[in-house]
Amino acid sequence: MNKLLLFGYGNPGRGDDSLGPLLVERIDQLQLAGVTCLVDMQLLIEHATDLTGFDQIIFADADMSCREPFEYSAVHAEKDDSYTSHALTPAALLHVYQNIRQGTLPPTFLLRIRGYHFELGDALSAQANHNLAAAIRKIQQWHAEYL
C-alpha cells in the first residue's frame, strides 16, 4: 500500500488561515488507510525529518490569492528566500530534506485552499468552510483512486 503524508499548516487563531490544519484534522478523523496526518502552525527546518518513508506528500495551506475552491500543484525542491528564515515554504523544506537525505524526493504537491479572512481572532468564514469541504472531497477522491 502506498503511504501519503498529509501536512497541514496555518494559524488557527487567524480565521481562514486555519484551513490547512482543519483539512488535515478532518481527514485524520476519517482514518483513511495509508494516510499519515501532521499539523503545525508553520513549516520548520526540523520538519525535514518528518518527510521520510512516504510515497507521496501533500502540503495543505490557506491562500487568499488562489482560485476557488482550491488549487493543487506540484512542488519541487528549491532554495528560496524562506530558506534561512524561521518559517519555510514547502519548496524550501524539500530542499532541506534533499540536502540531509541525499535521496530522491517522493512526488509532492501543495493544496492551496481559498481563504478570505485572516485577521487575528476571526472565525472561519462561510466561504472558506465551503472551500474546505471541496478540498476534503478532493483528498477522499485521490485516496480512492491512488491508495
Backbone as CSV, one residue per row, in Angstrom:
resi,resn,N_x,N_y,N_z,CA_x,CA_y,CA_z,C_x,C_y,C_z
1,MET,0.837,-1.184,0.000,0.000,0.000,0.000,0.877,1.242,0.000
2,ASN,0.540,2.211,-0.833,1.245,3.481,-0.859,0.984,4.252,0.422
3,LYS,1.981,5.064,0.799,1.850,5.857,2.021,1.905,7.343,1.679
4,LEU,0.913,8.066,2.177,0.790,9.501,1.945,0.990,10.255,3.244
5,LEU,1.795,11.319,3.194,1.869,12.275,4.290,1.026,13.476,3.896
6,LEU,0.036,13.794,4.712,-0.800,14.974,4.525,-0.414,15.948,5.628
7,PHE,0.194,17.064,5.253,0.755,18.017,6.209,0.039,19.356,6.052
8,GLY,-0.766,19.716,7.039,-1.479,20.988,7.019,-0.825,21.994,7.941
9,TYR,-0.684,23.207,7.454,-0.084,24.237,8.300,-0.870,25.531,8.176
10,GLY,-0.827,26.316,9.254,-1.547,27.580,9.316,-1.860,27.921,10.755
11,ASN,-2.315,29.138,10.971,-2.575,29.651,12.317,-4.066,29.575,12.630
12,PRO,-4.472,28.694,13.542,-5.890,28.562,13.870,-6.474,29.798,14.552
13,GLY,-5.645,30.703,15.001,-6.114,31.937,15.633,-6.377,33.060,14.646
14,ARG,-6.215,32.784,13.351,-6.386,33.812,12.327,-7.408,33.395,11.274
15,GLY,-8.594,33.022,11.716,-9.703,32.756,10.806,-9.401,31.718,9.758
16,ASP,-9.467,32.134,8.508,-9.313,31.205,7.387,-7.898,30.635,7.263
17,ASP,-6.938,31.199,7.983,-5.585,30.646,7.959,-5.562,29.250,8.572
18,SER,-6.641,28.864,9.216,-6.741,27.532,9.828,-7.125,26.447,8.820
19,LEU,-7.317,26.795,7.566,-7.788,25.820,6.571,-6.881,24.595,6.435
20,GLY,-5.581,24.784,6.403,-4.661,23.644,6.280,-4.792,22.678,7.448
21,PRO,-4.656,23.174,8.690,-4.841,22.274,9.832,-6.233,21.654,9.906
22,LEU,-7.268,22.420,9.579,-8.630,21.864,9.617,-8.801,20.733,8.611
23,LEU,-8.257,20.910,7.413,-8.330,19.847,6.409,-7.704,18.571,6.949
24,VAL,-6.521,18.680,7.496,-5.808,17.506,7.973,-6.519,16.877,9.168
25,GLU,-7.020,17.685,10.073,-7.741,17.148,11.232,-8.991,16.389,10.792
26,ARG,-9.703,16.906,9.814,-10.916,16.229,9.345,-10.595,14.959,8.569
27,ILE,-9.532,14.978,7.786,-9.106,13.763,7.086,-8.632,12.726,8.106
28,ASP,-7.934,13.159,9.124,-7.463,12.247,10.159,-8.640,11.526,10.830
29,GLN,-9.737,12.227,11.037,-10.931,11.625,11.647,-11.523,10.515,10.767
30,LEU,-11.290,10.588,9.466,-11.803,9.567,8.545,-10.988,8.277,8.596
31,GLN,-9.793,8.342,9.183,-8.902,7.188,9.338,-8.691,6.454,8.009
32,LEU,-8.275,7.191,7.004,-8.021,6.608,5.693,-6.739,5.783,5.727
33,ALA,-6.811,4.583,5.224,-5.655,3.681,5.212,-4.506,4.290,4.421
34,GLY,-3.302,4.199,4.965,-2.116,4.670,4.272,-1.865,6.157,4.379
35,VAL,-2.703,6.894,5.116,-2.566,8.341,5.227,-2.070,8.701,6.626
36,THR,-0.938,9.392,6.681,-0.406,9.924,7.928,-0.667,11.425,7.932
37,CYS,-1.199,11.926,9.032,-1.570,13.340,9.127,-0.644,14.075,10.085
38,LEU,-0.242,15.270,9.689,0.630,16.106,10.500,0.150,17.544,10.391
39,VAL,0.140,18.251,11.522,-0.323,19.641,11.573,0.687,20.471,12.354
40,ASP,0.923,21.688,11.879,1.721,22.658,12.628,1.337,24.050,12.152
41,MET,1.774,25.065,12.898,1.451,26.439,12.505,2.262,26.897,11.305
42,GLN,3.481,26.353,11.170,4.333,26.742,10.049,5.317,25.621,9.764
43,LEU,5.920,25.674,8.605,6.919,24.678,8.221,8.279,25.123,8.749
44,LEU,8.959,24.217,9.421,10.258,24.499,10.022,11.303,23.539,9.467
45,ILE,12.558,23.897,9.581,13.651,23.047,9.121,13.535,21.652,9.740
46,GLU,13.131,21.594,11.005,13.023,20.319,11.707,12.019,19.364,11.052
47,HIS,11.061,19.903,10.308,10.073,19.049,9.652,10.666,18.213,8.524
48,ALA,11.873,18.504,8.113,12.511,17.691,7.064,12.590,16.228,7.500
49,THR,12.754,15.986,8.785,12.834,14.604,9.275,11.479,13.900,9.220
50,ASP,10.388,14.645,9.116,9.046,14.060,9.053,8.679,13.559,7.654
51,LEU,9.467,13.884,6.655,9.124,13.572,5.272,9.596,12.199,4.801
52,THR,10.303,11.491,5.632,10.892,10.209,5.257,9.861,9.077,5.285
53,GLY,9.950,8.194,4.302,9.157,6.976,4.302,7.802,7.072,3.634
54,PHE,7.596,8.105,2.837,6.303,8.282,2.174,6.458,8.168,0.658
55,ASP,5.392,7.707,0.020,5.371,7.594,-1.431,4.869,8.876,-2.082
56,GLN,4.187,9.694,-1.294,3.674,10.977,-1.784,3.444,11.891,-0.589
57,ILE,3.601,13.191,-0.823,3.399,14.197,0.215,2.466,15.260,-0.332
58,ILE,1.505,15.665,0.483,0.635,16.793,0.139,0.683,17.789,1.289
59,PHE,1.116,19.005,0.987,1.040,20.102,1.938,-0.288,20.814,1.712
60,ALA,-0.944,21.236,2.782,-2.220,21.951,2.672,-2.108,23.260,3.432
61,ASP,-2.532,24.347,2.781,-2.424,25.677,3.371,-3.548,26.552,2.853
62,ALA,-3.857,27.583,3.595,-4.816,28.597,3.154,-4.111,29.577,2.230
63,ASP,-4.874,30.166,1.316,-4.301,31.124,0.380,-5.383,32.121,-0.008
64,MET,-5.054,33.386,0.065,-6.051,34.402,-0.277,-6.001,34.816,-1.747
65,SER,-5.076,34.243,-2.508,-4.956,34.652,-3.908,-5.255,33.534,-4.906
66,CYS,-5.459,32.324,-4.441,-5.725,31.238,-5.391,-7.195,31.240,-5.807
67,ARG,-7.481,30.470,-6.864,-8.861,30.354,-7.334,-9.688,29.536,-6.347
68,GLU,-11.001,29.752,-6.372,-11.920,28.972,-5.542,-12.186,27.634,-6.202
69,PRO,-12.424,26.585,-5.502,-12.321,26.478,-4.059,-10.888,26.202,-3.591
70,PHE,-10.027,25.709,-4.511,-8.634,25.431,-4.160,-7.821,25.267,-5.437
71,GLU,-6.508,25.279,-5.280,-5.591,24.957,-6.372,-4.634,23.873,-5.890
72,TYR,-4.304,22.965,-6.788,-3.486,21.801,-6.478,-2.332,21.796,-7.473
73,SER,-1.090,21.856,-6.980,0.045,21.926,-7.892,1.236,21.158,-7.331
74,ALA,2.124,20.760,-8.235,3.344,20.055,-7.841,4.301,21.024,-7.157
75,VAL,5.096,20.484,-6.240,6.128,21.252,-5.545,7.455,20.539,-5.771
76,HIS,8.482,21.304,-6.068,9.814,20.756,-6.278,10.790,21.434,-5.329
77,ALA,11.817,20.723,-4.924,12.825,21.262,-4.023,13.476,22.492,-4.643
78,GLU,13.530,23.545,-3.847,14.123,24.785,-4.345,14.535,25.660,-3.170
79,LYS,15.757,26.120,-3.208,16.213,27.076,-2.202,15.604,28.427,-2.558
80,ASP,14.827,28.990,-1.634,14.201,30.278,-1.901,14.476,31.238,-0.750
81,ASP,13.831,32.384,-0.759,14.071,33.408,0.262,13.705,32.944,1.664
82,SER,12.835,31.946,1.793,12.435,31.484,3.116,13.458,30.524,3.718
83,TYR,14.436,30.121,2.916,15.375,29.070,3.315,16.104,29.388,4.614
84,THR,16.398,30.635,4.879,17.148,30.977,6.086,16.268,31.577,7.171
85,SER,14.981,31.642,6.940,14.096,32.209,7.955,13.545,31.099,8.845
86,HIS,12.759,31.493,9.832,12.203,30.535,10.781,11.122,29.673,10.133
87,ALA,10.310,30.247,9.271,9.246,29.501,8.588,9.638,29.310,7.125
88,LEU,9.391,28.110,6.614,9.797,27.772,5.257,8.599,27.583,4.342
89,THR,8.842,27.684,3.042,7.858,27.272,2.053,8.000,25.763,1.872
90,PRO,6.999,25.097,1.293,7.164,23.668,1.012,8.389,23.382,0.132
91,ALA,8.653,24.228,-0.864,9.805,24.019,-1.744,11.118,24.092,-0.966
92,ALA,11.231,25.048,-0.062,12.447,25.179,0.741,12.608,24.006,1.705
93,LEU,11.503,23.538,2.266,11.568,22.375,3.155,12.030,21.140,2.385
94,LEU,11.551,20.967,1.166,12.013,19.854,0.332,13.501,19.985,0.025
95,HIS,13.962,21.211,-0.169,15.382,21.452,-0.420,16.213,21.012,0.794
96,VAL,15.754,21.363,1.983,16.446,20.936,3.206,16.463,19.415,3.281
97,TYR,15.320,18.792,3.043,15.215,17.332,3.060,16.217,16.702,2.092
98,GLN,16.258,17.230,0.900,17.145,16.687,-0.127,18.609,16.817,0.288
99,ASN,18.959,17.913,0.929,20.343,18.103,1.377,20.708,17.167,2.524
100,ILE,19.744,16.879,3.392,20.003,15.994,4.529,20.036,14.540,4.090
101,ARG,19.052,14.120,3.308,18.871,12.718,2.953,19.646,12.293,1.714
102,GLN,19.993,13.232,0.873,20.719,12.920,-0.361,20.001,11.859,-1.192
103,GLY,18.678,11.884,-1.152,17.917,10.884,-1.890,16.864,11.524,-2.765
104,THR,16.131,10.671,-3.430,15.054,11.124,-4.298,13.837,11.469,-3.462
105,LEU,13.227,12.576,-3.796,12.009,13.001,-3.108,10.796,12.298,-3.698
106,PRO,9.816,11.985,-2.853,8.568,11.456,-3.404,7.812,12.580,-4.107
107,PRO,6.887,12.268,-4.995,6.061,13.316,-5.600,5.386,14.129,-4.495
108,THR,5.487,15.439,-4.629,4.986,16.341,-3.587,4.100,17.398,-4.219
109,PHE,3.020,17.726,-3.511,2.023,18.663,-4.019,1.632,19.669,-2.942
110,LEU,1.129,20.797,-3.386,0.598,21.819,-2.483,-0.870,22.020,-2.825
111,LEU,-1.710,21.867,-1.822,-3.140,22.116,-1.936,-3.409,23.447,-1.246
112,ARG,-3.640,24.474,-2.060,-3.917,25.818,-1.528,-5.431,26.018,-1.527
113,ILE,-5.987,26.199,-0.333,-7.429,26.351,-0.179,-7.739,27.841,-0.042
114,ARG,-8.684,28.306,-0.838,-9.010,29.744,-0.870,-9.611,30.179,0.454
115,GLY,-8.976,31.193,1.051,-9.451,31.824,2.271,-9.702,33.297,2.036
116,TYR,-10.386,33.941,2.970,-10.817,35.330,2.782,-10.518,36.225,3.986
117,HIS,-10.625,35.691,5.190,-10.476,36.488,6.412,-9.352,35.919,7.264
118,PHE,-8.278,36.723,7.438,-7.079,36.244,8.113,-6.687,37.101,9.314
119,GLU,-7.598,37.885,9.817,-7.277,38.742,10.963,-7.269,37.929,12.252
120,LEU,-6.453,38.363,13.196,-6.365,37.726,14.499,-7.742,37.691,15.150
121,GLY,-8.181,36.528,15.562,-9.468,36.370,16.230,-10.635,36.103,15.299
122,ASP,-10.430,36.193,13.992,-11.511,35.887,13.041,-11.918,34.420,13.174
123,ALA,-13.189,34.149,12.918,-13.677,32.773,12.816,-13.531,32.326,11.366
124,LEU,-13.646,31.041,11.143,-13.619,30.522,9.784,-14.817,31.070,9.030
125,SER,-14.580,31.649,7.864,-15.673,32.235,7.084,-16.500,31.148,6.410
126,ALA,-17.736,31.480,6.101,-18.633,30.524,5.434,-18.077,30.109,4.076
127,GLN,-17.524,31.072,3.330,-16.963,30.747,2.015,-15.771,29.796,2.151
128,ALA,-14.908,30.047,3.137,-13.742,29.187,3.348,-14.180,27.792,3.779
129,ASN,-15.217,27.705,4.589,-15.733,26.409,5.020,-16.251,25.611,3.818
130,HIS,-16.882,26.290,2.883,-17.344,25.643,1.650,-16.147,25.124,0.840
131,ASN,-15.100,25.933,0.736,-13.897,25.533,0.006,-13.201,24.362,0.706
132,LEU,-13.219,24.367,2.029,-12.644,23.274,2.803,-13.358,21.962,2.489
133,ALA,-14.676,21.995,2.432,-15.451,20.793,2.113,-15.072,20.250,0.736
134,ALA,-14.872,21.143,-0.231,-14.463,20.716,-1.576,-13.070,20.087,-1.546
135,ALA,-12.168,20.642,-0.757,-10.809,20.101,-0.654,-10.822,18.732,0.022
136,ILE,-11.668,18.551,1.009,-11.792,17.243,1.668,-12.276,16.206,0.666
137,ARG,-13.252,16.568,-0.139,-13.741,15.644,-1.171,-12.624,15.292,-2.154
138,LYS,-11.776,16.261,-2.498,-10.651,16.017,-3.410,-9.677,15.004,-2.806
139,ILE,-9.365,15.147,-1.542,-8.451,14.216,-0.882,-9.082,12.819,-0.829
140,GLN,-10.349,12.743,-0.511,-11.032,11.444,-0.481,-11.034,10.791,-1.864
141,GLN,-11.263,11.575,-2.886,-11.257,11.070,-4.267,-9.864,10.564,-4.619
142,TRP,-8.856,11.358,-4.313,-7.480,10.961,-4.583,-7.170,9.651,-3.863
143,HIS,-7.566,9.535,-2.610,-7.308,8.338,-1.815,-7.964,7.119,-2.469
144,ALA,-9.190,7.262,-2.907,-9.918,6.149,-3.531,-9.238,5.700,-4.824
145,GLU,-8.642,6.633,-5.554,-8.011,6.308,-6.834,-6.593,5.786,-6.721
146,TYR,-5.829,6.290,-5.765,-4.397,6.034,-5.772,-3.837,5.267,-4.586
147,LEU,-4.586,5.119,-3.520,-4.000,4.394,-2.365,-4.582,3.023,-2.217
